[in-house]
Amino acid sequence: TVSENKLLDNQGCGILIEAGGCGTIKSNDVCDNAQCGVRICGTGCDPLLESNRIYRNAGGGVVVRCADARGTLKDNDVWMNTSFGIRIEGGGADASGICAAKKSTAASATGGKAASRNEPIITAFVGNNVREHKPGHGMILTGIGVRPTMVGDRFTANTVGLEVSGAGCDPDCSGFILANNVEGLVVTDYATGSYHSGGVIQASIDCSLRISRGADPIGSDLAIKDGCALGVVCEDG
């Protein structure tokens, strides 16, 4: 267990978990590192990140390479990182072991989509992540096999709140809040996914929901409201 530490001003990552690394990373401040705050990669990795504060890292907040690693992220605050807050990358493996659950909600609440999905495990507040002259994302899900369950996550004041891209990327997202982002939810490049059960996309500056490049998401019981410009945009096939 690594807990209640300050991991800052390192020239690499704040925390690197690889080659089967597990254990618990809890209640740490991970900030001002030259690369990402936390990187999880390597066969057999399956750590728990809980109640950490991950901010102002130059290479993004948290990176998980799902082709060879899993992980549990629960009740973390991830903000003011360059490029993105959380990035989960696929590449041929089943990434259903990465999930999300709201801080104030018991982990028994699931999307209920597929038996292969684990109980929800991650929750994050992800906000104010920026990238100079380019989009800064709250969370990026991309690539084959990325199929997380996300319940009650909150993505606020990013250029893009949540982007889902790539064939085989199929998240189950419920109860989320995407607020005050330039674009709320972007589903693109043949990605799919289910977005449901009280999800809210509000006060987007440009558009609330953009579907493009062959993406085929399923949306139900969503509230898309208070946008400054466009609600839903479907483009490029």
Salt bridges, closest charged atoms under 4 A:
ASP29 OD2 - LYS6 NZ 3.73
ASP29 OD1 - ARG53 NE 2.95
ASP32 OD1 - ARG56 NE 2.78
ASP77 OD1 - LYS103 NZ 2.88
GLU89 OE1 - ARG65 NH1 3.00
GLU89 OE2 - ARG87 NE 2.79
ASP94 OD1 - ARG147 NH2 2.88
GLU132 OE2 - HIS133 NE2 3.28
GLU163 OE1 - HIS137 NE2 2.90
ASP170 OD1 - LYS113 NZ 2.88
ASP170 OD2 - ARG117 NH2 3.68
ASP172 OD1 - HIS196 NE2 2.67
GLU183 OE2 - ARG210 NH2 2.56
ASP189 OD1 - ARG213 NH1 3.70
GLU235 OE2 - ARG210 NH1 3.05
